Amino acid sequence: MQSPTPFARIGTRGSPLALAQAELVRDLISEIHDVAGDRIEIEVFSTGGDRSQKENTTLSDIGGKGVFTKEIDEALLSGRIDIGVHSSKDVATALPAGIHLAAFLEREDARDAFISVSVKGIDNLPEGARFGTSSIRRAAQALRLRPDLRIVPFRGNVHTRLQKLLDGVADATLLAMAGLNRLDEGHRATAVLDPEDFMPAPAQGAIGLAIREGDERLAGLIAPLDHLSTHTAITAERTMLTVLDGSCRTPVGALTLNENGLLTLKGEILSLDGQTSFRATARGQDPVALGEAVGRDLLDQAGPDWLSQWSS
């Protein structure tokens, strides 16, 4: 007997966090549409970003954010899968033609967590301590507060990086609270950081759902999963990033607050050593207008000479 046609086919990376996010999306679709979970397939893809983890290089060295989505995007465009499930902060600002981020699940805690097995906070690290991260944003923000720290490469999934701390590869690191919470590892956080000091990456903490443009069935299927407030916030932050031509080569932070429909978008760009930074804030109801305003403000403050470092 032939198996029934899948109700939907989800594509995801294979890390424990990515699988947890895909399973969450599957369970929500199953519940909302009253469809058996086994009719919603999950296909795991090994992306270029995953395959480069052991090299411990920065994202800029391996091609940017798109290395975490390329294989899933190709499967989506070919019709092999119907929905790409992504950590939104890993999605490039310019998606391949024919794909769009159509929905976002409710945002988890967007803040970063300080994690160490020896001290309680970044201020308590000894002089010249090893700070493990391959995020140039986190490195710049840490160096702004503690220019004496030694930044050491620190890639891998959540559990790999936690194990690296135990193995003494670094004295401390930062991880997203959202990922820790989704893996029931929130207790691993030594301290949750003030987003004013450590502004999160744009779109951090939000699960994005990519589908083919013009696919009305899939658009209708995932529409009930879309969290309006989150969608609005991520639109503002990704618009800001687009104006900045943001990439993994640019230390950029963003934070959106939503109070009864009034949005406050805060943005930040930093030098690699954290010693130079610019911030901008805008308020309003149109997320695209806010993102454009904050992005242009940051560009105006920084000026072409400072920004030319990103073109090298």
C-alpha positions in Angstrom: 0.0 0.0 0.0 1.4 3.4 -1.0 2.1 5.9 1.7 -0.2 8.9 1.8 1.2 12.1 0.3 2.9 14.2 3.0 0.9 17.1 4.3 4.0 19.2 4.4 7.8 18.6 4.1 10.0 20.6 6.4 13.7 21.2 5.8 16.2 21.9 8.6 19.8 21.7 9.6 20.8 18.7 11.8 22.0 20.3 15.0 20.0 19.5 18.2 18.7 23.1 18.3 17.7 23.1 14.6 15.9 19.8 15.0 14.1 21.1 18.1 12.9 24.1 16.1 11.7 22.0 13.2 9.9 19.6 15.5 8.2 22.6 17.2 7.0 23.8 13.8 5.8 20.3 12.9 3.9 20.0 16.2 2.2 23.4 15.7 1.2 22.6 12.1 -0.1 19.2 13.3 -2.2 20.7 16.1 -3.5 23.7 14.2 -4.5 21.7 11.1 -5.6 18.6 12.9 -3.1 16.4 10.9 -1.2 13.5 12.2 2.4 14.4 13.0 3.8 11.5 10.9 2.3 13.1 7.8 4.6 16.1 8.3 8.1 15.0 7.2 11.3 16.5 8.4 14.3 16.3 6.1 17.7 17.1 7.5 20.3 18.9 5.5 24.1 19.3 6.1 24.9 22.9 5.1 28.2 24.4 4.3 28.1 26.2 7.6 27.7 22.9 9.4 30.4 21.2 7.5 32.9 24.0 8.3 32.3 23.9 12.1 35.5 21.9 12.8 37.6 24.4 11.0 36.7 27.0 13.8 36.7 29.8 11.2 34.6 32.9 11.3 31.5 33.2 9.1 33.1 35.8 6.9 35.9 33.3 6.0 33.4 30.7 4.7 31.0 32.9 2.8 28.6 34.6 5.2 25.2 33.8 6.6 24.0 32.1 3.5 26.2 29.1 4.2 23.6 28.0 6.8 20.7 28.1 4.4 21.9 27.4 0.9 21.1 23.7 0.7 17.7 24.2 2.3 17.0 27.1 -0.1 17.9 24.9 -3.1 15.6 22.1 -1.9 12.8 24.6 -1.4 13.1 26.0 -4.9 13.3 22.5 -6.4 10.1 21.4 -4.6 11.9 18.8 -2.6 10.6 20.5 0.6 7.8 22.9 1.4 9.1 24.9 4.4 12.5 25.9 5.4 12.9 26.4 9.2 15.7 28.8 10.2 17.1 30.7 13.1 16.3 34.1 11.7 19.6 35.6 12.6 21.3 33.2 10.3 19.3 34.2 7.3 21.0 36.5 4.8 19.2 39.8 4.2 18.9 39.0 0.5 17.2 35.7 -0.1 17.4 33.8 -3.4 14.8 34.8 -5.9 11.6 32.9 -5.4 11.9 32.5 -1.6 10.6 34.7 1.2 10.3 34.5 5.0 6.6 34.3 5.3 6.1 33.7 9.0 7.9 34.0 12.4 7.1 32.1 15.5 6.8 34.1 18.7 10.2 35.3 19.7 12.1 33.7 22.5 14.4 35.6 24.9 16.6 37.6 22.5 19.3 38.3 25.0 22.8 36.8 25.2 23.9 34.7 28.1 27.3 34.8 29.7 28.6 31.3 30.5 31.6 30.3 32.5 32.6 27.4 34.8 34.9 29.7 36.8 33.5 33.2 37.2 30.1 34.9 37.6 30.4 37.6 35.0 32.6 39.2 32.4 33.9 41.7 35.0 35.2 38.8 37.1 37.4 37.3 34.4 41.1 37.6 35.1 43.3 39.8 33.1 44.0 38.4 29.6 41.3 35.7 30.0 40.4 33.7 26.9 36.9 34.6 25.6 35.5 32.1 23.2 33.4 33.3 20.3 33.4 33.3 16.5 30.8 36.1 16.4 32.5 39.4 15.6 29.6 41.2 17.3 30.0 39.4 20.6 33.8 39.8 20.3 33.5 43.5 19.7 31.0 44.0 22.6 33.2 42.0 25.0 36.3 43.9 24.0 34.4 47.2 24.5 34.1 46.4 28.2 37.2 44.3 28.5 39.9 45.2 25.9 42.4 42.9 27.7 40.5 39.7 26.8 42.0 37.3 24.3 39.4 36.2 21.7 39.7 32.6 20.7 37.7 30.8 17.9 34.7 29.0 19.3 32.3 27.4 16.8 30.0 24.5 17.1 26.4 23.7 18.3 25.3 24.6 21.8 26.4 21.4 23.4 29.8 21.4 21.6 30.5 24.9 22.9 29.4 24.0 26.4 31.8 21.1 26.3 34.6 23.3 25.0 34.2 25.4 28.2 34.5 22.3 30.3 37.6 21.2 28.3 39.3 24.5 29.1 39.4 25.8 25.5 38.2 29.2 26.8 37.4 30.8 30.1 34.0 32.1 29.1 31.6 32.5 26.1 28.3 33.9 25.1 25.3 32.0 23.8 21.8 33.0 22.9 19.3 32.5 25.7 16.7 31.5 23.0 18.8 28.5 22.0 19.5 27.5 25.6 15.8 27.7 26.5 14.6 25.7 23.4 17.0 22.9 24.5 15.9 23.1 28.1 19.4 24.3 29.0 18.6 27.7 30.3 20.1 26.8 33.6 23.5 26.8 32.0 23.5 30.6 31.8 25.9 32.0 34.4 24.3 35.5 33.8 21.8 36.9 31.4 23.3 40.0 29.9 21.8 43.5 29.7 20.8 44.1 26.1 21.9 47.7 26.4 25.5 46.5 26.9 25.3 43.4 24.7 22.7 44.3 22.0 21.6 41.1 20.4 22.1 40.2 16.7 19.3 41.3 14.4 16.5 38.8 14.5 18.1 36.8 17.3 15.6 34.5 19.1 13.1 34.2 16.3 12.3 31.1 14.2 11.6 32.0 10.6 9.7 30.0 8.1 10.7 30.3 4.4 8.4 29.2 1.6 8.3 29.6 -2.2 6.8 32.9 -3.4 3.4 32.5 -4.9 2.7 29.2 -3.1 -0.7 30.1 -1.7 -1.3 26.7 -0.1 1.8 26.9 2.0 1.2 30.6 2.8 -2.2 29.7 4.2 -0.9 26.6 6.0 1.7 28.6 8.0 -0.2 31.8 8.4 -1.7 30.7 11.8 1.8 30.2 13.1 2.9 33.8 12.4 3.3 35.9 15.5 2.5 39.5 14.4 4.5 41.3 17.0 7.6 39.2 16.3 7.1 39.5 12.5 7.0 43.3 12.9 10.1 43.4 15.0 12.1 41.2 12.7 11.0 43.2 9.7 12.4 46.3 11.4 15.7 44.7 12.3 16.2 43.0 8.9 15.4 46.3 7.1 18.0 48.1 9.2 20.5 45.4 8.4 19.7 45.7 4.7 20.4 49.5 4.8 23.7 48.8 6.5 24.5 46.1 3.9 25.0 44.1 7.0 26.9 40.8 6.8 29.0 38.6 9.1 31.8 41.0 8.5 30.0 43.8 10.3 29.5 43.9 14.1 25.8 44.9 14.3 23.3 44.8 17.1 19.6 45.4 17.2 16.8 45.5 19.7 13.1 46.1 19.1 10.6 46.9 21.8 6.8 46.9 21.2 4.5 48.7 23.5 0.9 48.5 22.4 1.9 48.8 18.8 4.4 51.6 19.2 7.8 50.2 18.1 11.2 51.3 19.4 14.1 50.1 17.3 17.6 50.4 18.7 20.6 49.7 16.5 24.3 49.6 17.0 27.5 49.1 14.8 30.9 48.6 16.3 34.6 48.4 15.2 36.1 45.0 15.5 38.0 46.0 18.7 34.8 47.5 20.2 36.5 50.8 20.9 34.4 52.7 18.4 30.6 52.3 18.2 27.6 54.2 17.1 24.0 53.9 18.2 20.7 55.1 16.9 17.0 54.8 18.0 13.7 55.5 16.3 10.1 55.1 17.3 6.9 54.6 15.3 4.5 52.0 13.9 5.9 51.3 10.4 8.7 48.7 10.8 10.2 49.3 7.4 10.4 53.0 8.0 12.0 52.5 11.4 14.6 50.1 10.0 15.5 52.5 7.2 15.7 55.5 9.6 17.9 53.7 12.1 20.1 52.2 9.4 20.6 55.7 7.7 21.3 57.3 11.1 24.0 54.8 11.8 25.5 55.3 8.4 25.5 59.1 8.8 27.2 58.9 12.2 29.9 56.4 11.1 30.7 58.1 7.8 32.2 56.7 4.7 35.8 56.5 6.0 34.9 54.4 9.0 32.6 52.1 6.9 35.3 51.6 4.3 36.9 49.0 6.6 34.1 46.6 5.6 34.9 46.7 1.9 38.4 45.4 2.3 
